[in-house]
Amino acid sequence: MKKPAYVTKEALKIFIKNALEEDIQDGDHSTLSTIPKDLQQKAKLLVKEDCILAGVELAKIIFNQFDKNLKVDVLIEDGQQAKVGDIAFYVTGSARSILSTERLVLNCMQRMSGIATMTHEWDSRLLGTKTKLLDTRKTTPNFRICEKWAVAIGGGTNHRYGLYDMIMLKDNHIDYNGSITNAVKMAKDYVKKLKKPLKIEVETRNLEEVEEALKAGVHRIMLDNMDVETMAKAVELINGKCESEASGGITREMLHKVAATGVDYISAGALTHSAHNIDLSLKAVRE
């Protein structure tokens, strides 16, 4: 599976380095005190809950960054269905290296598999519609790269990655500024001066604000916390002049009704802040 553009070697290297330092610091003393330096062993990643597996490629990168001599034999790839009792991969090499990286690999894979599984389930409810499922910036600090990657693995679409790659004028921007019209004009002037192709999205709370955003001219209009009936009227007003996005309080049960309004996107913070971790274990294989 192709990695999203933001999943770069450098970004992953920094993430893994910081995560390992947080956990190990001056040494994995449990392992150093009980496991011989030259002991070679094998372990298996055991699936203990049905899921869409995610984080396999990341696990390989973690193992390799910690110890380039660790060998990983993958049986289930990212994005594939995994069942209770399945073995996702085997890792072979230094027993010390396997034990010292075990928790980081599991923490990442359990969280990522939970997000991918929830995303897959939600996205399946949009089959037959034109609407795409988006994540948000409601992610765990310093873990966004993994959480958004998991959304992509689960079949969802990533919204902006951060504050730097899109202009989104939310309610507080507009309230501080005075109006949508003025805020959009200022944003357009800023983009022109910056000479950076940033798209502009505006959050709207009612039909009057939708009309104002349309007149101002933006790339996308967010329909925030609107009921389905109002949302349908907003989509009719927009009439393809720009993209539309439903957001705010979206639940799994609402997905098909919201998509039926004709919105281009549905964004849901729940994908990254409310998915439960999948039960996975890294177990020693004694040969």
C-alpha positions as CSV (number, residue, x, y, z in Angstrom):
1,M,0.0,0.0,0.0
2,K,1.4,3.4,-1.0
3,K,2.2,5.7,1.9
4,P,0.6,9.1,2.1
5,A,2.9,12.0,1.1
6,Y,3.4,13.2,4.7
7,V,4.7,9.8,5.8
8,T,8.3,10.5,5.0
9,K,11.5,8.7,6.0
10,E,12.6,11.7,8.0
11,A,9.3,12.2,9.8
12,L,9.2,8.5,10.8
13,K,12.8,8.5,11.9
14,I,12.2,11.5,14.2
15,F,9.0,9.9,15.6
16,I,10.6,6.5,16.3
17,K,13.7,8.1,17.8
18,N,11.7,10.2,20.2
19,A,9.4,7.3,21.1
20,L,12.3,4.9,21.8
21,E,14.0,7.5,23.9
22,E,10.9,8.1,25.9
23,D,10.7,4.4,26.7
24,I,14.3,3.3,27.0
25,Q,16.4,6.3,28.1
26,D,19.5,4.9,29.7
27,G,18.6,1.3,29.0
28,D,16.0,-1.5,29.0
29,H,17.3,-2.8,32.3
30,S,14.8,-5.7,32.5
31,T,16.2,-7.1,29.2
32,L,19.8,-6.1,29.8
33,S,19.8,-7.9,33.1
34,T,18.3,-11.2,32.0
35,I,18.9,-11.8,28.3
36,P,22.3,-12.7,26.9
37,K,23.7,-10.3,24.4
38,D,24.2,-12.8,21.6
39,L,20.9,-14.7,22.1
40,Q,18.9,-15.0,18.8
41,Q,15.2,-15.6,19.0
42,K,11.9,-15.3,17.1
43,A,8.5,-13.7,18.0
44,K,5.1,-13.6,16.3
45,L,2.6,-10.8,16.2
46,L,-0.7,-12.5,17.3
47,V,-4.1,-11.0,16.4
48,K,-6.5,-11.4,19.3
49,E,-9.4,-9.4,17.8
50,D,-11.0,-9.2,14.4
51,C,-9.8,-6.0,12.7
52,I,-8.4,-4.2,9.7
53,L,-4.7,-4.5,10.4
54,A,-2.6,-1.3,10.3
55,G,0.9,-0.5,11.3
56,V,2.7,-3.5,9.8
57,E,5.0,-1.4,7.6
58,L,5.6,1.0,10.5
59,A,6.6,-2.0,12.7
60,K,9.1,-3.1,10.1
61,I,10.6,0.4,10.1
62,I,10.8,0.5,13.9
63,F,12.5,-2.9,14.0
64,N,15.0,-1.8,11.3
65,Q,15.8,1.5,12.8
66,F,16.5,-0.1,16.2
67,D,18.4,-3.0,14.8
68,K,19.0,-3.4,11.1
69,N,19.7,-7.1,11.5
70,L,16.1,-7.9,12.7
71,K,14.3,-9.8,10.0
72,V,10.5,-9.5,9.6
73,D,8.4,-12.0,7.6
74,V,5.0,-10.4,6.9
75,L,1.9,-12.7,6.5
76,I,-0.8,-10.0,6.7
77,E,-0.3,-6.6,5.1
78,D,-1.6,-3.2,6.1
79,G,-5.3,-2.8,5.2
80,Q,-6.1,-6.5,5.1
81,Q,-8.7,-8.2,7.3
82,A,-7.3,-10.1,10.2
83,K,-9.1,-12.6,12.4
84,V,-8.6,-13.8,16.0
85,G,-5.7,-16.2,16.0
86,D,-4.0,-14.9,12.9
87,I,-0.3,-14.3,12.9
88,A,0.5,-11.0,11.2
89,F,4.3,-11.4,11.0
90,Y,7.3,-13.1,12.5
91,V,10.4,-11.2,13.6
92,T,13.7,-12.9,14.0
93,G,17.0,-11.8,15.4
94,S,18.5,-10.4,18.7
95,A,16.2,-11.3,21.6
96,R,17.3,-8.1,23.3
97,S,16.2,-6.0,20.3
98,I,12.8,-7.8,20.0
99,L,12.1,-7.2,23.7
100,S,13.2,-3.5,23.6
101,T,11.0,-2.6,20.6
102,E,8.0,-4.8,21.6
103,R,5.9,-2.2,23.4
104,L,6.5,0.6,20.8
105,V,5.4,-1.7,18.0
106,L,2.3,-2.9,19.9
107,N,1.3,0.6,21.0
108,C,1.4,1.8,17.4
109,M,-0.2,-1.2,15.8
110,Q,-3.0,-1.5,18.4
111,R,-3.9,2.2,18.0
112,M,-3.5,2.2,14.2
113,S,-5.5,-1.0,13.7
114,G,-8.4,0.4,15.8
115,I,-8.5,3.6,13.7
116,A,-8.3,1.7,10.4
117,T,-11.0,-0.7,11.6
118,M,-13.4,2.1,12.6
119,T,-12.6,4.0,9.4
120,H,-13.3,1.0,7.2
121,E,-16.6,0.4,9.0
122,W,-17.8,4.0,8.6
123,D,-16.5,4.3,5.0
124,S,-18.5,1.2,4.0
125,R,-21.7,3.0,4.9
126,L,-20.9,5.5,2.2
127,L,-20.8,3.0,-0.6
128,G,-23.0,4.0,-3.5
129,T,-22.7,7.7,-2.7
130,K,-20.2,10.3,-4.0
131,T,-19.3,11.4,-0.5
132,K,-15.8,10.8,0.9
133,L,-15.0,10.3,4.6
134,L,-12.4,12.7,6.1
135,D,-10.5,12.7,9.3
136,T,-9.6,15.9,11.3
137,R,-6.8,17.4,13.4
138,K,-8.3,15.9,16.5
139,T,-5.4,13.6,17.0
140,T,-3.0,12.7,19.7
141,P,-0.1,15.1,20.0
142,N,3.1,13.7,18.4
143,F,1.2,10.7,17.1
144,R,-0.7,12.4,14.2
145,I,1.5,10.8,11.5
146,C,0.4,7.3,12.6
147,E,-3.3,8.2,13.2
148,K,-3.8,9.8,9.9
149,W,-1.8,7.1,8.2
150,A,-4.2,4.6,9.8
151,V,-7.2,6.5,8.4
152,A,-5.8,6.2,4.9
153,I,-5.1,2.4,5.5
154,G,-8.7,2.0,6.5
155,G,-10.0,3.6,3.3
156,G,-10.7,7.1,4.5
157,T,-9.4,10.4,3.1
158,N,-7.0,12.7,5.0
159,H,-8.1,16.3,5.5
160,R,-5.4,18.9,5.9
161,Y,-2.5,17.5,7.9
162,G,-1.8,20.6,10.0
163,L,-2.3,24.3,10.1
164,Y,0.3,24.9,7.4
165,D,-1.2,23.1,4.4
166,M,-4.6,24.7,4.1
167,I,-6.5,27.8,5.3
168,M,-9.6,26.9,7.3
169,L,-11.5,29.9,8.6
170,K,-13.4,28.6,11.6
171,D,-16.0,30.3,13.7
172,N,-13.5,31.9,16.0
173,H,-11.5,33.3,13.1
174,I,-14.7,34.8,11.7
175,D,-15.9,36.1,15.1
176,Y,-12.6,37.7,15.9
177,N,-12.4,39.1,12.4
178,G,-15.9,40.4,12.1
179,S,-17.3,38.7,9.0
180,I,-16.8,35.9,6.5
181,T,-16.5,38.4,3.7
182,N,-13.6,40.3,5.4
183,A,-11.9,37.1,6.6
184,V,-11.9,35.5,3.1
185,K,-10.6,38.7,1.5
186,M,-7.8,38.9,3.9
187,A,-7.0,35.2,3.4
188,K,-6.9,35.7,-0.4
189,D,-4.6,38.7,-0.1
190,Y,-2.3,36.7,2.2
191,V,-2.2,33.7,-0.2
192,K,-1.4,36.1,-3.1
193,K,1.4,37.7,-1.1
194,L,2.8,34.4,0.1
195,K,2.7,32.9,-3.4
196,K,1.7,29.5,-1.9
197,P,-1.3,27.6,-3.4
198,L,-3.2,27.3,-0.2
199,K,-6.9,26.3,-0.6
200,I,-9.4,28.3,1.5
201,E,-12.2,26.6,3.4
202,V,-14.8,28.5,5.5
203,E,-16.9,27.1,8.4
204,T,-20.5,28.1,8.3
205,R,-23.2,27.7,10.9
206,N,-26.4,28.7,9.0
207,L,-27.7,29.3,5.5
208,E,-27.0,33.0,5.7
209,E,-23.3,32.3,6.3
210,V,-23.3,29.8,3.4
211,E,-24.6,32.5,1.1
212,E,-22.0,34.9,2.3
213,A,-19.2,32.3,1.9
214,L,-20.4,31.6,-1.7
215,K,-20.3,35.3,-2.6
216,A,-16.8,35.6,-1.1
217,G,-15.6,32.7,-3.2
218,V,-13.9,29.8,-1.5
219,H,-12.6,26.4,-2.3
220,R,-14.8,24.6,0.2
221,I,-17.7,25.4,2.6
222,M,-18.0,23.5,5.8
223,L,-21.5,22.9,7.1
224,D,-21.0,22.8,10.8
225,N,-23.4,21.2,13.2
226,M,-26.4,21.6,10.8
227,D,-29.3,19.3,10.9
228,V,-29.8,17.1,7.8
229,E,-32.7,19.2,6.5
230,T,-30.6,22.5,6.7
231,M,-27.6,20.7,5.2
232,A,-29.6,19.6,2.2
233,K,-30.7,23.2,1.6
234,A,-27.1,24.4,2.0
235,V,-25.9,21.8,-0.6
236,E,-28.7,23.1,-2.9
237,L,-27.5,26.6,-2.5
238,I,-23.9,25.7,-3.2
239,N,-25.0,23.8,-6.3
240,G,-21.5,22.7,-7.2
241,K,-20.0,26.2,-7.1
242,C,-17.4,24.9,-4.6
243,E,-16.9,21.8,-2.5
244,S,-19.1,21.0,0.5
245,E,-18.2,19.3,3.8
246,A,-20.5,18.2,6.6
247,S,-18.9,18.3,10.1
248,G,-19.8,18.4,13.7
249,G,-21.5,15.8,15.8
250,I,-21.5,13.2,13.0
251,T,-22.3,9.7,14.2
252,R,-22.0,6.4,12.4
253,E,-25.8,6.1,12.2
254,M,-26.1,9.5,10.5
255,L,-23.6,8.8,7.7
256,H,-26.0,7.6,5.0
257,K,-28.5,10.4,5.6
258,V,-25.9,13.0,5.6
259,A,-24.4,11.6,2.3
260,A,-27.8,11.6,0.8
261,T,-27.8,15.4,1.0
262,G,-25.2,15.4,-1.7
263,V,-22.2,16.7,0.3
264,D,-18.8,16.0,-1.1
265,Y,-17.2,15.2,2.2
266,I,-18.1,14.2,5.7
267,S,-15.4,14.9,8.4
268,A,-15.4,13.1,11.7
269,G,-13.0,13.6,14.6
270,A,-14.3,10.3,16.1
271,L,-12.2,8.3,13.6
272,T,-9.0,9.3,15.5
273,H,-10.3,10.3,19.0
274,S,-12.9,7.6,19.7
275,A,-11.5,4.4,18.0
276,H,-10.7,1.6,20.5
277,N,-7.3,-0.1,20.5
278,I,-7.3,-3.6,18.9
279,D,-5.9,-6.4,21.1
280,L,-2.6,-7.6,19.6
281,S,0.3,-9.4,21.3
282,L,4.0,-10.1,20.4
283,K,4.7,-13.6,21.6
284,A,7.9,-15.5,21.9
285,V,8.3,-18.5,19.6
286,R,10.4,-21.0,21.4
287,E,12.1,-23.4,18.9
